[in-house]
Amino acid sequence: MIKDGLTKVSSGINSFLMIGQSNMAGRGHFDEVEPINNKLCHMLRMGRWQAMSEPINPDRVILNPSWHSGISLGASFADDFAKHTGAPVGMIPCADGGTSMDQWMPGQVLYDHAVMMTKLAMRSSSFAGILWHQGEADCSEERRAVYKEKFIAMITAMRRDLGDENIPVIIGELGTNISEKYNLGDGPAKMNIIFREIAKELPMCAVASSEGFTLNSDGLHFDSKSLRVFGSRYFEAYLSLFK
């Protein structure tokens, strides 16, 4: 069933690291989409692979009615991967809402935690890629000016620390319809341009579009239906690296 030159797909679990901030962790409401039930999909819990369920990435309270750990793009990405390849897939949840690029640099706790969890997952899986969604915290002109340099340095270090300089990286665009109350202006749109520049400079890197997505009532986080589509777009971007 393996298509499109995915020659590195393992017959065992193929694992993907989820890092970034809240839209990667997932803030989608559970009652807005059908659950994904695919026996080939797993998530890392307590160092072991468990059957995938949501929230995959519980970085915040789970049952808060408006701002909670919930539906993420990881589930539909995993489902698409499994359906396309016929191979098991596992998600490594390490995203943390509200975090900045500086908090993900080498030597910082979030970076070290992501590397540690991925190395743990690699004991029982084949590491297949990094999924990144972050940037709302870095939309100011000052932070945008150094974002590309920092991101490339971070990914280069992470690839080295994980023993694969060509591990695929997928970046997701920010929403450009975020509520004005967050005072981000045109920062998200300008960040999306930076992501495209990064993908041109960084080997084995692609960008997933957020075009047409809708938000939760908080005016910041993608809603569940959009996150389901986003996961599929992440997988399409992943496939594009092997064509």
C-alpha positions in Angstrom: 0.0 0.0 0.0 3.0 2.3 0.3 2.9 5.0 -2.4 4.7 8.1 -3.5 8.2 7.0 -2.7 7.8 6.7 1.1 10.7 4.2 1.1 11.6 4.8 4.7 8.2 3.7 6.1 8.7 0.9 8.6 6.5 -2.1 9.0 6.6 -1.3 12.7 5.4 2.0 14.3 6.4 5.1 12.5 6.6 8.0 15.0 6.1 11.7 14.6 7.0 14.4 17.1 4.3 17.1 17.8 5.8 20.4 18.9 4.9 24.0 19.0 2.1 25.8 20.9 -1.7 25.6 21.3 -2.9 24.8 17.8 -0.6 21.9 17.7 -1.6 20.7 21.1 -5.2 21.2 20.0 -8.1 23.3 21.3 -10.9 21.8 19.2 -14.1 20.9 21.0 -14.8 17.2 21.2 -18.5 17.3 20.1 -17.9 19.0 16.8 -16.3 16.1 14.9 -16.5 12.3 14.9 -13.8 10.5 16.8 -11.1 8.8 14.8 -10.8 5.1 15.5 -8.0 3.5 13.6 -6.2 0.5 15.1 -3.0 1.4 13.3 -2.8 4.8 15.2 -1.0 5.1 18.5 0.2 7.8 20.9 3.0 7.8 23.5 1.9 7.5 27.1 4.3 6.8 30.0 6.9 5.7 27.5 4.7 3.1 25.8 2.5 3.1 22.8 -1.2 3.2 23.6 -4.2 3.2 21.2 -4.7 6.8 20.0 -7.5 8.8 21.6 -8.0 12.5 22.0 -6.7 14.7 23.5 -3.4 13.3 22.2 -1.5 16.3 23.7 -3.1 17.2 27.1 -1.1 20.3 28.0 -4.0 22.1 29.7 -7.2 21.2 31.6 -9.2 18.8 29.5 -12.8 19.7 30.5 -12.8 23.5 30.5 -15.7 24.3 28.2 -14.0 27.0 26.2 -10.1 26.7 26.5 -8.9 23.2 26.8 -6.8 20.3 25.5 -8.9 18.8 22.8 -9.0 17.9 19.1 -5.7 18.4 17.4 -4.3 18.0 13.9 -2.3 15.0 15.0 -5.2 12.6 14.9 -6.2 13.1 11.2 -2.5 13.3 10.2 -2.0 9.8 11.8 -5.2 8.5 10.3 -4.2 9.6 6.8 -0.6 8.2 7.2 -2.0 4.8 8.3 -4.6 4.7 5.5 -2.1 5.7 2.9 0.8 3.4 3.9 -1.0 0.5 5.7 1.7 0.9 8.4 1.3 1.6 12.2 1.9 5.2 13.2 2.6 6.8 16.6 2.3 10.4 17.8 4.7 11.9 20.3 2.9 14.8 22.0 5.2 17.5 23.3 3.4 20.8 22.3 2.8 23.5 24.9 0.3 26.3 24.5 1.4 29.9 24.6 5.1 29.2 24.1 7.6 31.3 22.1 10.4 30.4 19.8 12.9 31.2 22.5 11.4 28.5 24.7 12.0 25.9 22.0 15.7 26.6 21.5 18.4 24.0 22.4 19.1 23.9 26.1 15.6 25.0 27.1 13.2 22.7 28.9 10.8 22.2 26.0 13.5 21.4 23.6 15.2 18.9 26.0 11.8 17.3 26.8 11.0 16.9 23.1 14.3 15.2 22.4 14.1 13.0 25.5 10.6 11.8 24.6 11.5 11.2 21.0 14.6 9.1 22.0 12.3 7.2 24.3 9.9 6.6 21.5 12.7 5.5 19.2 13.3 2.5 21.4 10.2 1.0 19.9 9.5 2.9 16.7 11.1 4.3 13.6 11.3 8.1 13.9 9.6 9.6 10.8 9.2 13.3 11.2 8.6 16.5 13.1 5.2 18.4 13.0 5.5 22.1 14.0 2.9 24.7 14.6 3.9 27.8 16.5 4.3 31.5 15.9 1.5 33.5 17.4 3.8 34.4 20.3 6.4 35.7 17.9 4.4 38.0 15.6 5.9 41.2 16.7 8.3 42.8 14.2 11.2 42.4 16.5 10.7 38.7 17.0 9.8 38.0 13.3 13.2 39.5 12.3 15.1 36.6 14.0 12.5 33.9 13.8 13.9 32.2 10.6 17.4 32.1 12.0 16.3 30.7 15.3 14.0 28.1 13.8 16.6 26.7 11.4 19.2 26.6 14.3 16.7 24.7 16.5 15.7 22.2 13.8 19.3 21.6 12.8 20.3 20.9 16.4 17.2 18.7 16.9 18.0 16.6 13.8 21.6 16.2 15.0 20.5 15.3 18.5 18.1 12.7 17.1 20.7 11.2 14.7 19.0 12.1 11.4 20.0 15.3 9.5 17.3 14.7 6.9 14.3 14.0 9.1 11.2 15.6 7.5 9.8 18.8 9.1 6.3 20.1 8.4 5.3 23.6 9.4 1.7 24.7 9.6 0.6 28.3 8.7 -1.0 30.5 11.3 -4.5 31.7 11.0 -4.9 35.1 9.4 -8.4 35.7 10.8 -7.4 35.9 14.5 -9.5 38.3 16.5 -8.3 41.9 16.7 -8.4 41.7 20.5 -5.1 39.8 20.5 -3.4 42.8 18.7 -1.5 40.7 16.3 -2.2 42.8 13.3 -0.8 41.4 10.0 1.8 39.5 12.0 0.4 36.1 11.3 0.3 36.7 7.5 3.9 37.9 7.7 4.9 34.8 9.7 3.4 32.6 7.0 5.7 34.2 4.5 8.6 33.4 6.8 7.5 29.8 7.0 7.6 29.6 3.2 11.1 31.1 3.2 12.3 28.5 5.8 10.9 25.7 3.7 13.0 26.9 0.7 16.2 27.0 2.8 15.8 24.0 5.1 16.2 20.6 3.4 13.2 18.2 3.8 10.8 20.9 5.0 7.3 21.7 3.7 4.5 24.0 4.8 0.8 23.1 5.3 -1.7 25.8 4.4 -4.3 27.2 6.8 -6.4 28.9 4.1 -10.1 28.9 4.7 -10.0 27.7 8.3 -12.4 28.9 11.0 -11.8 29.5 14.7 -13.3 28.7 18.0 -15.4 31.4 19.7 -12.2 32.5 21.4 -11.1 34.0 18.1 -7.6 32.4 18.3 -7.6 28.7 18.1 -8.7 26.6 15.0 -12.0 24.8 15.5 -12.2 21.0 15.3 -13.3 20.7 11.7 -10.5 22.9 10.6 -8.0 20.9 12.6 -9.2 17.7 11.0 -8.5 19.2 7.6 -5.2 20.7 8.9 -3.9 17.2 9.8 -4.7 16.0 6.3 -2.9 19.0 4.8 0.1 18.2 7.0 0.1 14.7 5.6 -0.1 16.1 2.0 2.8 18.4 2.8 4.7 15.4 4.2 4.0 13.3 1.0 5.3 16.2 -1.1 8.8 15.8 0.3 9.0 12.3 -1.3 7.7 13.0 -4.8 
